[in-house]
């Protein structure tokens, strides 16, 4: 039984910030706002007027509108779909709480001024706070922060670190992970190419079972391998029509591993078997290219009430890119939100991934990243030996790193907080889901009934707050995963 630590520090998780869900207030415009009943006449845009942007450069906002054809000299009417698309695109930047577009009379008949009223949000964001403990690692902590709109020009600057005490697993070392990130807005305007670069440094230990049953998470049943990773990722992306975004990323890193010996695991029946370290001993390199496609038309990036988000990616690691590992990794994930009575929302979240080839362990799917009740990796380092709860009594305890993974999560959200100030909004939520993991042997080998399937239930209950400095999740699963004994 894991201990529950009823402290705020143990129950808070910070995630990427976004705009709050709110019904836009009607501005005092002489003509109807775009979200009212469609009208027939078409008007020529004479000028674009922006208000409320105390920090964000006007050119950034006007550029996003121009990319959709909402620029001086172009025509528009209240039923034009580009107007709502423009609102979603501005909200998706993460700089604004709310965006409202309307028209005001121009200087001549048939001309209008396009009015864009924005309400800015805090852009110095805490993406995540690391503060947790486990039976294997007495403590690890750190933070990941970003300025998402540096100088009001859409420049993203971020940095993160996490450090740990020495784990009690044999051969383990203190962990340290560092991240630096910089991203610039599209060169030449919204239709141009955006660039970003992320640098990483990891020096930590990975834990491998040396004895005991699969569900036995006693750290003394494991041995540790020290792994150091140094490298980075260069990404280029471009916005496509209809809220799609395409990107390609090139990754290079040098890895070094000190594997323990003898490399044998003692099985419960007394036999021995080789330990699968899933990384090459000594020095190795990883070079890969990743293509991705994203779609997002959610009503709000943080507390959505409608819309959908989808992500598809494929990564190829090959010796042609200087890689010591050869594999192909595909990931598909999506969320769809349905409006419910009284402002409630129902969300369906689906994740699926598959790897062909021999990927290092840190590129494989990790059970702690899928199960809400387990500690997830902190900047790429795992600090826990905890096994899944195994509510269904299946073979899930055998699985930590795998080539195949999937999860279906259903979430119901109820608004409990909608006001200005440091807390923009909050939802009470309940989430339940089913996750599964599998190795190549599970896919090709014979099964023996339901118990052989590596499936388990997961879920969470709590409060999600959208604040000036990020998204705080205070929940049961969050508390349990931060005090996992």
C-alpha positions as CSV (number, residue, x, y, z in Angstrom):
1,X,0.0,0.0,0.0
2,X,1.4,3.4,-1.0
3,X,1.5,6.2,1.5
4,X,-0.7,9.2,0.8
5,X,1.1,12.5,1.6
6,X,-1.6,15.2,2.1
7,X,0.6,18.2,1.3
8,X,0.1,20.7,-1.4
9,X,3.7,20.1,-2.7
10,X,2.9,16.4,-3.1
11,X,-0.4,17.1,-4.9
12,X,0.5,19.8,-7.4
13,X,1.5,19.1,-11.0
14,X,2.3,21.9,-13.4
15,X,1.7,21.5,-17.1
16,X,1.9,23.7,-20.2
17,X,-0.2,26.8,-19.9
18,X,-2.9,27.9,-22.3
19,X,-5.9,30.2,-22.6
20,X,-8.9,29.8,-20.3
21,X,-12.3,28.7,-21.5
22,X,-14.8,31.5,-21.4
23,X,-17.7,32.9,-23.4
24,X,-16.4,36.0,-25.1
25,X,-18.1,39.2,-23.9
26,X,-19.8,41.3,-26.6
27,X,-17.8,44.5,-27.2
28,X,-19.5,47.9,-27.8
29,X,-19.2,47.7,-31.6
30,X,-21.6,49.7,-33.9
31,X,-22.1,46.6,-36.1
32,X,-22.9,43.0,-35.0
33,X,-20.1,40.9,-33.7
34,X,-19.1,37.9,-35.9
35,X,-20.5,35.3,-33.6
36,X,-24.0,36.6,-33.9
37,X,-26.6,35.7,-36.6
38,X,-25.0,35.7,-40.1
39,X,-25.8,38.6,-42.3
40,X,-25.7,38.9,-46.1
41,X,-23.7,42.0,-47.1
42,X,-20.0,41.7,-47.6
43,X,-17.7,44.4,-46.4
44,X,-14.2,45.5,-47.4
45,X,-11.7,45.6,-44.5
46,X,-10.4,49.1,-44.4
47,X,-8.1,48.7,-41.4
48,X,-7.3,46.3,-38.5
49,X,-7.5,47.7,-35.0
50,X,-6.0,45.8,-32.1
51,X,-6.7,46.5,-28.4
52,X,-5.7,44.9,-25.1
53,X,-2.2,43.9,-26.3
54,X,0.0,45.5,-23.6
55,X,2.8,43.1,-24.2
56,X,2.3,41.3,-27.5
57,X,3.5,43.1,-30.6
58,X,0.6,44.3,-32.8
59,X,2.4,42.9,-35.9
60,X,2.3,39.4,-34.5
61,X,-1.5,39.5,-34.2
62,X,-2.1,41.3,-37.5
63,X,0.2,38.8,-39.2
64,X,-1.9,35.8,-38.0
65,X,-5.0,37.5,-39.4
66,X,-3.3,38.3,-42.7
67,X,-2.3,34.6,-43.1
68,X,-6.0,33.8,-43.2
69,X,-6.8,36.6,-45.7
70,X,-8.2,39.0,-43.0
71,X,-6.2,42.0,-44.1
72,X,-7.0,45.5,-45.4
73,X,-8.4,45.4,-48.9
74,X,-10.0,41.9,-48.4
75,X,-13.7,41.3,-48.0
76,X,-15.4,39.7,-45.0
77,X,-18.9,39.0,-43.6
78,X,-20.2,37.8,-40.2
79,X,-20.6,34.2,-41.4
80,X,-17.0,34.0,-42.7
81,X,-15.4,30.9,-41.2
82,X,-12.0,32.5,-41.3
83,X,-13.1,34.7,-38.4
84,X,-13.6,31.8,-36.0
85,X,-10.5,30.1,-37.3
86,X,-8.5,33.3,-36.6
87,X,-9.8,33.3,-33.0
88,X,-8.7,29.7,-32.5
89,X,-5.3,30.4,-34.0
90,X,-4.7,33.4,-31.7
91,X,-5.8,31.5,-28.7
92,X,-3.6,28.6,-29.6
93,X,-0.5,30.9,-29.4
94,X,-0.9,30.7,-25.6
95,X,-0.6,34.4,-25.1
96,X,-4.2,35.3,-24.6
97,X,-7.0,34.4,-22.2
98,X,-9.7,35.5,-24.6
99,X,-9.9,36.9,-28.2
100,X,-13.0,38.6,-29.7
101,X,-13.3,39.8,-33.2
102,X,-15.9,42.3,-34.4
103,X,-16.4,45.1,-37.0
104,X,-16.8,48.9,-36.7
105,X,-17.9,51.3,-39.4
106,X,-15.3,52.5,-41.8
107,X,-14.7,55.9,-43.3
108,X,-16.9,55.1,-46.3
109,X,-19.9,53.1,-47.2
110,X,-19.2,49.4,-47.5
111,X,-16.0,49.6,-45.5
112,X,-15.4,48.3,-42.0
113,X,-12.6,48.3,-39.5
114,X,-11.8,44.8,-38.2
115,X,-11.5,45.1,-34.4
116,X,-9.5,42.5,-32.5
117,X,-9.8,42.7,-28.7
118,X,-7.4,40.5,-26.8
119,X,-7.0,39.8,-23.1
120,X,-3.5,38.8,-22.4
121,X,-2.4,36.1,-19.9
122,X,0.8,35.5,-18.1
123,X,3.5,34.1,-20.4
124,X,6.2,33.3,-17.8
125,X,5.0,29.7,-17.3
126,X,6.0,26.9,-14.9
127,X,5.6,23.9,-17.2
128,X,6.3,21.4,-14.4
129,X,7.5,21.1,-10.8
130,X,9.4,18.0,-9.8
131,X,9.1,17.2,-6.1
132,X,8.6,13.5,-5.3
133,X,9.9,10.5,-3.4
134,X,9.9,6.7,-3.8
135,X,11.2,3.6,-2.2
136,X,14.1,3.6,-4.7
137,X,15.0,7.3,-4.6
138,X,14.5,9.2,-1.3
139,X,13.9,12.5,-3.2
140,X,14.1,14.2,-6.6
141,X,13.1,17.7,-7.4
142,X,13.4,20.5,-9.9
143,X,11.4,22.6,-12.3
144,X,10.8,23.4,-15.9
145,X,9.9,27.0,-16.8
146,X,9.5,29.0,-20.0
147,X,8.8,32.5,-21.2
148,X,6.5,31.9,-24.1
149,X,6.3,35.4,-25.5
150,X,9.7,37.0,-24.9
151,X,9.7,40.7,-25.7
152,X,6.2,40.3,-27.0
153,X,7.5,38.8,-30.2
154,X,6.5,35.2,-29.8
155,X,10.0,34.0,-28.9
156,X,9.9,31.0,-26.6
157,X,12.7,30.5,-24.1
158,X,12.7,27.6,-21.6
159,X,15.0,25.9,-19.1
160,X,14.5,22.9,-16.8
161,X,16.4,20.9,-14.3
162,X,15.9,17.9,-12.0
163,X,18.3,16.5,-9.4
164,X,18.0,13.5,-7.1
165,X,19.5,12.0,-4.0
166,X,21.4,8.8,-4.5
167,X,19.0,5.9,-5.1
168,X,19.2,2.9,-2.8
169,X,19.4,0.5,-5.8
170,X,22.8,-1.2,-6.0
171,X,25.3,0.6,-8.3
172,X,23.0,3.7,-8.6
173,X,24.2,7.3,-8.8
174,X,22.7,10.6,-8.1
175,X,20.6,11.9,-11.0
176,X,20.8,15.2,-12.9
177,X,18.9,16.3,-16.0
178,X,19.1,19.7,-17.7
179,X,17.1,21.1,-20.6
180,X,17.4,24.3,-22.6
181,X,15.0,25.4,-25.3
182,X,14.6,28.3,-27.7
183,X,11.9,28.8,-30.3
184,X,11.3,31.6,-32.7
185,X,8.0,32.5,-34.5
186,X,7.7,31.8,-38.2
187,X,10.3,33.6,-40.3
188,X,8.7,36.1,-42.6
189,X,5.3,35.9,-41.0
190,X,2.8,33.2,-40.0
191,X,3.1,31.4,-43.4
192,X,6.9,31.0,-42.9
193,X,9.0,28.4,-41.2
194,X,9.4,28.4,-37.4
195,X,12.5,27.1,-35.8
196,X,13.3,25.7,-32.4
197,X,16.2,24.0,-30.7
198,X,16.3,21.9,-27.5
199,X,19.5,20.9,-25.8
200,X,19.6,18.0,-23.3
201,X,22.0,16.6,-20.6
202,X,21.1,13.5,-18.6
203,X,23.3,11.8,-16.0
204,X,21.3,9.2,-14.1
205,X,20.6,5.6,-13.3
206,X,18.2,3.2,-14.9
207,X,16.9,0.3,-12.8
208,X,16.8,-3.4,-14.0
209,X,15.3,-6.3,-12.2
210,X,17.9,-8.7,-10.8
211,X,15.6,-11.1,-8.8
212,X,12.1,-11.5,-7.4
213,X,8.7,-11.7,-8.9
214,X,7.5,-9.1,-11.5
215,X,5.3,-7.4,-9.0
216,X,8.0,-7.1,-6.3
217,X,9.2,-3.5,-6.4
218,X,11.7,-3.8,-3.6
219,X,14.7,-1.7,-4.8
220,X,17.1,-4.4,-3.5
221,X,15.7,-6.7,-6.2
222,X,17.1,-4.3,-8.9
223,X,20.5,-3.2,-10.2
224,X,21.3,0.1,-11.7
225,X,23.2,1.1,-14.9
226,X,24.6,4.6,-15.1
227,X,23.6,6.3,-18.3
228,X,24.8,9.7,-19.6
229,X,23.1,11.5,-22.5
230,X,24.2,14.7,-24.3
231,X,22.6,16.0,-27.4
232,X,19.9,18.1,-28.9
233,X,17.0,18.4,-31.3
234,X,16.5,21.0,-34.2
235,X,12.9,21.4,-35.3
236,X,11.4,23.3,-38.3
237,X,7.6,23.7,-38.6
238,X,5.0,25.4,-40.7
239,X,1.3,26.2,-40.4
240,X,-1.0,24.6,-42.9
241,X,-4.6,25.5,-43.8
242,X,-7.4,24.3,-41.6
243,X,-5.5,24.4,-38.2
244,X,-2.9,21.8,-39.3
245,X,0.8,22.2,-38.4
246,X,3.6,20.1,-39.9
247,X,7.1,19.8,-38.6
248,X,10.3,17.9,-39.1
249,X,12.9,17.4,-36.4
250,X,16.6,16.2,-36.5
251,X,18.1,14.7,-33.3
252,X,21.6,13.9,-32.4
253,X,23.0,12.7,-29.1
254,X,25.9,10.8,-27.6
255,X,25.2,8.2,-25.0
256,X,27.4,6.4,-22.6
257,X,26.4,3.5,-20.4
258,X,28.1,1.6,-17.6
259,X,26.3,-1.7,-17.3
260,X,26.6,-3.8,-14.2
261,X,27.9,-7.3,-14.1
262,X,27.1,-10.1,-14.0
263,X,24.2,-9.3,-16.3
264,X,22.0,-12.1,-15.1
265,X,18.5,-12.1,-13.5
266,X,17.5,-14.8,-11.0
267,X,14.0,-15.8,-11.8
268,X,11.5,-16.8,-9.1
269,X,12.0,-20.5,-10.0
270,X,15.7,-20.3,-9.5
271,X,16.7,-20.2,-13.1
272,X,18.8,-17.4,-14.5
273,X,18.3,-15.3,-17.6
274,X,20.2,-12.4,-19.3
275,X,19.1,-8.9,-18.2
276,X,17.8,-6.9,-21.2
277,X,19.5,-3.5,-20.7
278,X,18.1,-2.0,-23.9
279,X,21.2,0.1,-24.4
280,X,24.7,-0.5,-25.7
281,X,27.5,-0.8,-23.2
282,X,30.1,2.0,-23.4
283,X,29.6,4.8,-25.9
284,X,27.0,5.0,-28.6
285,X,25.2,7.5,-30.8
286,X,21.6,8.2,-31.7
287,X,20.7,10.0,-34.8
288,X,17.1,10.3,-36.0
289,X,14.6,12.3,-38.1
290,X,11.0,12.8,-37.1
291,X,8.0,14.0,-39.1
292,X,4.9,15.1,-37.3
293,X,1.4,16.5,-38.1
294,X,-0.8,18.3,-35.6
295,X,-4.4,19.5,-35.7
296,X,-6.0,21.6,-33.0
297,X,-9.4,23.4,-33.0
298,X,-10.2,23.2,-29.3
299,X,-12.3,26.0,-27.9
300,X,-9.5,26.5,-25.3
301,X,-6.1,24.9,-25.0
302,X,-6.4,24.4,-21.2
303,X,-10.0,24.0,-20.2
304,X,-11.7,23.1,-23.5
305,X,-15.5,22.6,-23.9
306,X,-15.5,21.6,-27.6
307,X,-13.2,20.8,-30.5
308,X,-10.5,18.3,-31.0
309,X,-6.7,17.9,-31.0
310,X,-4.7,15.2,-32.9
311,X,-1.0,14.4,-33.3
312,X,0.7,11.9,-35.6
313,X,4.5,11.4,-35.7
314,X,7.0,9.0,-37.1
315,X,10.7,8.8,-36.0
316,X,13.4,7.0,-38.0
317,X,16.8,6.2,-36.5
318,X,19.4,4.9,-38.9
319,X,23.1,4.6,-39.4
320,X,22.7,7.1,-42.3
321,X,22.2,9.7,-39.6
322,X,25.1,8.3,-37.5
323,X,23.0,6.2,-35.2
324,X,24.1,3.1,-33.4
325,X,20.5,2.1,-33.1
326,X,18.1,1.4,-35.9
327,X,14.3,1.7,-35.3
328,X,11.1,3.3,-36.5
329,X,8.7,4.7,-33.9
330,X,5.2,5.8,-34.7
331,X,2.8,7.6,-32.3
332,X,-0.8,8.6,-32.7
333,X,-2.8,10.5,-30.1
334,X,-5.9,12.5,-30.0
335,X,-8.6,14.2,-27.9
336,X,-12.1,15.2,-28.7
337,X,-14.4,17.3,-26.4
338,X,-18.2,17.4,-26.3
339,X,-20.3,20.1,-24.8
340,X,-22.5,18.9,-22.0
341,X,-25.3,20.6,-20.1
342,X,-24.5,23.4,-17.6
343,X,-21.1,24.1,-19.1
344,X,-19.8,20.6,-18.4
345,X,-17.5,18.8,-20.9
346,X,-16.8,15.2,-21.8
347,X,-13.4,14.4,-23.2
348,X,-12.1,11.2,-24.9
349,X,-8.4,10.8,-25.1
350,X,-6.7,8.1,-27.1
351,X,-3.0,7.2,-27.4
352,X,-1.2,4.5,-29.4
353,X,2.4,3.8,-30.3
354,X,4.5,1.2,-31.9
355,X,8.3,0.6,-32.4
356,X,9.9,-1.6,-35.0
357,X,13.6,-2.3,-34.4
358,X,15.9,-2.0,-31.3
359,X,15.4,1.3,-29.7
360,X,17.2,2.3,-26.5
361,X,15.1,2.1,-23.3
362,X,14.6,5.9,-23.0
363,X,12.9,5.9,-26.4
364,X,10.6,3.0,-25.6
365,X,7.2,3.4,-24.0
366,X,7.4,3.5,-20.2
367,X,4.5,2.4,-18.0
368,X,4.9,5.3,-15.7
369,X,4.2,7.7,-18.5
370,X,0.9,6.0,-19.3
371,X,-0.4,5.1,-15.8
372,X,-1.6,8.2,-14.0
373,X,-1.0,6.4,-10.6
374,X,2.7,5.9,-11.2
375,X,5.6,8.4,-11.2
376,X,6.4,9.5,-14.7
377,X,9.9,10.2,-16.1
378,X,11.3,13.6,-15.0
379,X,13.1,15.1,-18.0
380,X,13.8,11.6,-19.3
381,X,15.0,10.0,-16.0
382,X,13.0,7.3,-14.1
383,X,13.5,7.4,-10.3
384,X,11.1,4.6,-9.2
385,X,10.9,0.8,-9.3
386,X,7.2,0.7,-8.5
387,X,5.1,-1.8,-10.5
388,X,1.6,-1.0,-11.9
389,X,-1.3,-1.5,-9.4
390,X,-2.6,-4.4,-11.6
391,X,-6.3,-3.9,-10.8
392,X,-7.3,-6.5,-13.4
393,X,-4.9,-9.2,-12.3
394,X,-3.1,-9.5,-15.6
395,X,0.5,-9.7,-16.8
396,X,1.0,-5.9,-16.7
397,X,3.5,-6.3,-13.9
398,X,6.0,-7.8,-16.3
399,X,6.0,-4.6,-18.4
400,X,8.1,-1.4,-17.8
401,X,9.6,-0.5,-21.2
402,X,7.9,-1.9,-24.3
403,X,7.6,-1.5,-28.1
404,X,3.9,-1.2,-28.1
405,X,1.6,0.9,-25.9
406,X,-2.0,2.2,-25.9
407,X,-4.4,4.0,-23.6
408,X,-8.0,5.1,-23.7
409,X,-9.1,7.7,-21.2
410,X,-12.5,9.2,-20.5
411,X,-12.7,12.4,-18.6
412,X,-15.7,14.4,-17.3
413,X,-15.1,18.1,-16.3
414,X,-17.3,20.4,-14.3
415,X,-16.5,24.1,-14.1
416,X,-16.0,25.4,-10.5
417,X,-14.0,28.6,-11.0
418,X,-14.4,31.3,-13.6
419,X,-13.0,34.7,-12.7
420,X,-10.1,37.1,-13.2
421,X,-7.0,37.5,-11.1
422,X,-4.2,35.0,-10.7
423,X,-6.6,32.0,-11.1
424,X,-8.3,32.2,-14.5
425,X,-10.4,29.2,-14.2
426,X,-10.8,25.7,-12.7
427,X,-12.5,22.4,-13.4
428,X,-13.3,19.5,-11.1
429,X,-12.6,16.3,-13.1
430,X,-13.0,12.6,-13.0
431,X,-10.9,10.4,-15.4
432,X,-11.0,6.6,-15.9
433,X,-9.1,4.7,-18.5
434,X,-7.6,1.4,-19.7
435,X,-3.9,1.1,-20.7
436,X,-1.9,-1.7,-22.2
437,X,1.7,-2.5,-23.1
438,X,3.3,-5.2,-25.1
439,X,6.7,-6.5,-26.3
440,X,7.5,-8.3,-29.5
441,X,7.1,-11.6,-27.7
442,X,3.6,-10.7,-26.6
443,X,2.6,-9.9,-30.2
444,X,4.1,-13.1,-31.7
445,X,3.8,-15.6,-28.9
446,X,0.7,-17.6,-27.9
447,X,-1.7,-16.2,-25.3
448,X,-3.4,-18.0,-22.4
449,X,-6.6,-16.1,-21.7
450,X,-7.4,-12.7,-20.3
451,X,-4.8,-12.8,-17.6
452,X,-2.0,-13.0,-20.2
453,X,-3.0,-9.6,-21.6
454,X,-0.8,-6.7,-20.2
455,X,-3.8,-4.5,-19.4
456,X,-4.6,-2.3,-16.4
457,X,-7.0,0.4,-15.2
458,X,-6.0,3.9,-14.4
459,X,-7.8,7.0,-13.3
460,X,-7.8,10.3,-11.4
461,X,-10.0,12.6,-9.4
462,X,-9.2,16.2,-8.6
463,X,-9.1,19.8,-9.5
464,X,-7.4,21.5,-12.5
465,X,-6.6,25.2,-12.2
466,X,-5.5,27.5,-15.0
467,X,-3.4,30.2,-13.4
468,X,-1.2,33.1,-14.3
469,X,1.9,30.9,-14.1
470,X,0.7,27.6,-15.4
471,X,-1.8,24.8,-14.8
472,X,-2.0,23.2,-11.4
473,X,-3.5,19.8,-11.0
474,X,-4.4,18.9,-7.4
475,X,-5.6,15.3,-7.5
476,X,-5.4,11.8,-5.9
477,X,-3.2,10.3,-8.7
478,X,-0.9,13.2,-8.5
479,X,-0.4,12.8,-4.7
480,X,0.1,9.0,-5.0
481,X,2.6,9.3,-7.9
482,X,4.7,11.7,-5.9
483,X,4.9,9.5,-2.8
484,X,5.2,6.1,-4.4
485,X,6.3,3.5,-1.8
